[in-house]
C-alpha cells in the first residue's frame, strides 16, 4: 500500500466552499490575506517555500484549525490540483514585498502572477531552511488601495509522526496514534483514499479532522469501504493556524502544515 501526498488543506477548502455560490459584485467585500508555510524534506532537516495571497472578497469565511474537531465524512477524491480563491475573487496588492523572519534568517516574498491570481513568493527557487515548530514573523507593508498593513508572529506546525497501522478487520474500527501537539490552534487531519466499487484509481475518501491530542479512532461505518478496497492509500497533516483582524473589517490567516508523506524540497 502506498501513501500519497496530502493537499494543503484549509485554503483549498475555502475555495471549494465558493463553488456553486452566486459570487456577485453586490456583495460587500473586505480584504482577506493568507500566508501558508508547508514543511518540505531538505538534504538535512526541513525547508519551506512560503506563499502569500491577498484578495478582495465577500462572504469567504476564515479557514481555521480550531473546529470542527473529531469528525469524519465520506466524500469524493481527486488528485487534480484544487481550486484557488483567485479563480473567484480578485487579487489585491499587499505591498512591494513581504518580510518573513525565521529563527535563522530573514527573507522576502515578492508578487508574481500564478494563473488567475497574484502570489507572493521567494525570488530564489531554493526553499528556506527552518525547524518545524519554530515561530515566524511576518511584516506585510500593505498598499493604499489594496491589503492593509499588518505585522504578526505565529508558530509553525511541528513534525507529525503517525504510528504504523494495518487495515482493520471487517466490522472493526481503526485506532490511530500520533505524537500529540500542545496547542489549541492545532488539528490533525487524515485522508483515507480508495477506489470505490473495485476501481483501480482513487476516487473516494474518508476525511477526518481530530483534536491534536495523539489518539482517536474511526468507526467501522466510515473505514469499512477503505479497508476492503483493492486500491487504497492514506495521508495525514498537522495544521496550525493563526487568525488576526486587519483594517476595513478584513482578516489575515497564517496557515502552517506538516504533511505525511512530506514533500521533497525542489
N, C-alpha and C positions, 0 to 999 in steps of 0.2 A: 504494500500500500504506500503510495507517495503522498506527500503533503505539498500543497501549492500555496504560493504567496497570498497573504491576506491583503485586500484592498484597504488603504487608509480609510477609516470608516465614516466618521461623523460628517465631514464636509461633503462627501458623496451622498450621504443620507439627506443632507439639507437640500441638495439639488434634486434628489428624487422626489421629495415632498412637493416640489413645484409642478411636477408633471401632471397634466390633466387639469391644472388650475387655470383660471382666466387671468393672465397677467395683464393688467390694464394700466395705462398711464394715469388713470383717475385715482389709483391707489396712492395714499400718502407714503412717500418714500423717505428712508433715513439711511445714513451711512453704516455699512457693515464692513468689518475688516477681519481677516484671518491670517495668522502665520502658523504654518504647520512644520513640525520637526519630526521626521521619520528616521529611526535608527537604521544604519546600514553596517554590514560587516566590512571592516577595513583589514589591511595586511596585518596590523596589530590593533587590537581594540575595536573601537567603533567610530563611525563618522556620520555626518548628516549633511543634507543639502536643503536648507530651509527655503520655504516658498511663502511669499506674501501675496494675498489677493484682496481687493477692495472694491466694493460695489455700492451703487445707489439702488436700494431695493425696498420693497414693501411687503410686509407680512411674511418675512422669511423665517423668523424664529432663530434661536441661537443654539447650535449643537453643543451639548454638554455631556460630560461623562458621569454626572451625578445620578440621573434617573432615566428610564426605569431600571431598577436592579432586579436580578433573579427572575428573568423572564425568558421564555423560548417561543419561537414561532417557526412554522413551516412556510417556505416561500421558494420561488423560482431562483435559479442561479445562472449567471452567465459570466464568462471570463473576459468579455469585451470591456473596453475602457468605460468607466462610469461617466455620467453626465457631469458637466461643470455648471456652477451657478452663472458663469459668464455666458452660457447659452440662453439665459433668460433675462438677465439684468445687465446694465452697462457697467463696465469697469470705470473707476474714478481714480485720479491721481492721489497718492499718499506722500508726494514729495519726490525730490530728485533721487534719494537713496534712503534705505532703512539700515540703521546700525544694529548689528547683532553682537552682543557681548557674551562670550562663553568664558569658562574659568581660565583657559589658557591663551585666549586671543580675542581680537575684535575684528569682525568682517562687515562688509556692506552688501546689501541686496539692491539690485538696480532693475528698473522696469524693462520688460521685454514682451513683445506680442507673442502669445501662445494660443493658436486657434482663435476663438472669438473674444478672448479676454487678455488683459494685461496682467502679467505675473512679475513679482519682484524676486529675482534670483541672483545667485552668486555669478560674478563675471567670469571666474575661472571654472572650468569643468570639474576640477578636483573638489571633492567633498571636504567638509571641515571636521577635523578630529574633535571628539568630545567624549565624555563619560556619561552614559545614560543615568539619569537621576540628578545630574548637575542642574544648577539654576542657569537661566538665560535672561539677559537683559535686552530689551528691545526699545529703541528710540525711533519713533515714527514722526518725522517732521511735519507731515500734513501739507495740504495745499489749500489755498484760499477758497477755491470753488469746488474742492474735492473732499478728501477724507480729513477729519480733524486731527490735530497733533495729539499724540499720547505716548507716554513712557510707562512701560510695565516691566515687572520682573516675575518670573514664574519658574517652576521646576519642570524638568523633562521627565518622561516616563522611565522607570528603572527597567533593568533587564528582566525579562519574563522567562521562567523555566517551568515547563509542564512535565509532571511525572508521566512516564510511559504508561500506556493503557492499551487494552485489546477491545475489539468489538464485543459487546455484551451478549450473553446467551438470549435466545428468544424469550420475550416476556420480562426481561430484567432491565433495570435502569443502568445508566452509565455514570459511574462515580469519577469525578475529576479532582485532581490535586495539582497545585502550583505554589510557587513561592509567593507568600502573601505580601501585599503592599501595605503602606501605612498612611494613607491619605484619602480623605473623603472625596477628593477630586479625581480619584481613580475608578476605573471599571475594567473588567476583563471580559472580552468577547470571544466566543468560539463559533466557527462556521464549519459545519459538517456537510460537505458537498457529496452528492451521489447521483448516479444515473438512475432515475426513476423508470419503472416498467422495463427493467433489464437493459436499459440503454447503455451503450459503451462510452457515452460522453456525459460529463457532469452537467445536469440540468435542473437540479433541485438542491435545497439545503435546509438544514436545521440551524437557525441563527439564535444564539443565546447571549445574554448580557448579564454578568454576575457582579455582585459586590466583590471587591478585590481583597477577600479575606482568606484565600488559599484553598478553599474547598467548596464544592457544590456537586449537584447531580442532575442528570437529565432523565425525566421519566420515560418509560418504555414507549408510551404513546407517541413521543416525538422521535426517539432514536431508533425505533424498530426498523423503519424503512432503510435508514443508513446502514445499520448493522447487517441487514440481509442483502444489500445491493452488491452486485458484481464489481461495479466500478465506484470507488469512493476515495475521498481524501479529507483532510481537515486542516484548519488554520486557526490561529489564535492571535489576539492582540491585547496588550495592556495599553489603555488610553488614559491620558491625563489632560484635563482642560483647565483653563483659567479665563474667566469672562470678566470684562470691565466695561462700564459705560463710557461713552465718549460724547462730545458736544453734539447738539442738534438731535438729541434723542436716539443716537446710534449706539453701536456695540463694537467691542473688539473681543475676538475669541482666539486664544492661543491653544493649539491642539498638538499634543506630542504622543507618538505611538512607538511601542516596541513590538514588532510583529514576529510571529513564528509561522513559517520559516522566515528568517531575516534576510532582506535583500542585500546583495553584494554591491559595494560602492563602485562607481564607474572608474 
